[in-house]
Amino acid sequence: MNIFLETSPGSCVNLVMARPDDEVPPCSFHMLGIIHRDRRNDEFLGRWIDALTPDVITLELSPYGLAFRQAMGEVYRERIDDIVHSLRSEGHPCSPDDVDDLYAYVDVPREFTIADEYCRQSGAYLYPVDMDLFSWMKLRGIEELINRANVEKSVTLRAPEGRGTENVLAGLYFRSGVTAFPYTDEMALRDGYMCRGIGVLAKRFSGRRFLHIAGWRHLADPLGLYARFHPVKIFLYD
């Protein structure tokens, strides 16, 4: 069963059932690869969306993950604030960047917010098309993640990695053609699911300009799942 957020122009409103479909009408299709939670997204993502002027935007974001963060994000932000305030009052150093990373985990992703703003202004349509299952599996452990012991480890002891590592891996892939990351079974399953949903939308919005925003690793697409859409692939930071 595929479920998408049905959108009126520029907004997410109701849930509808999507039907599987193998025939995709011609439409322009760009894939925009991003590094999730990268601060540069605020600067670059809106520019690219404005330049491409899509009629339909799909996101590597599940309806469940979006709804969970919209409903509970502020609650977990306040919990993080309380823990960080307590740690700092006890003399523990807390890296602002690492605190921001915790916020980013519970906040509505910036790529959704930026795309949603474009859609509200332009009348385009916005669909989160990722699988609910994996979002549920990851978010069900959030109570354990956002406790004092784990927050303390995250903001005081974590080794430098994250976005820095992603930048290195992305640079190797896009600039040198070196694939130094795995394409996992989970990624393949999710990409297949997202392509099925995009196919449904492509039939509904035949001939429209499509933009799919996803983590940059999905642009590798070693199984050729997105090939049916004849994508133009763009790395956001090039």
Secondary structure, 3 states (H helix, E strand, C coil): CEEEEEEECCEEEEEEEECCCCCCCCCCEEEEEECCCCCCHHHHHHHHHHHHCCCEEEECCCHHHHHHHHHHHHHHHHHHHHHHHHHHHCCCCCCHHHHHHHHHHHCCCHHHHHHHHHHHHHCCEEEECCCHHHHHHHHCCHHHHCCHHHHHHHHHCCCCCCHHHHHHHHHHHHHHCCCCCCCCHHHHHHHHHHHHHHHHHHHHCCCCCEEEEEEHHHHCCCCCCCHHHCCEEEECCC
